[in-house]
């Protein structure tokens, strides 16, 4: 049971046709070298929208060369334009390079939520559970 190119294309089409979902790709000379997915939705615990990154991927040979940073900056811009004041990313803390990447881009490790967060506006306040 393999996941084919057609399966991936179908999922990409679903992603970009769903309101408030964003699929952002990084290209170099016509080749996709990375992507990220962003979902914007009403927060339950505060009266604003929040943004969730469900994936951010860059091919290994292009890591630490700026593609991930550009993808991250672009999704932060989209989230802010949608009025989201907090962005979340569920970090796999067993992968130190991911932690280092988000730390370097001024994201905070919200240990009580097991996610990385970034306040996107001056009015952002988090509720500590």
Secondary structure, 3 states (H helix, E strand, C coil): CCCCHHHHHHHHHHHHHCCCEEEEEEEECCEEEEEEEEEEEECCCCCCEEEEEEEEEECHHHCCCCHHHHHHHHHHHHHHHCCCCEEEECCCCCCHHHHHHHHHCCCEEECCCCEEEEECCCCCCCCCC
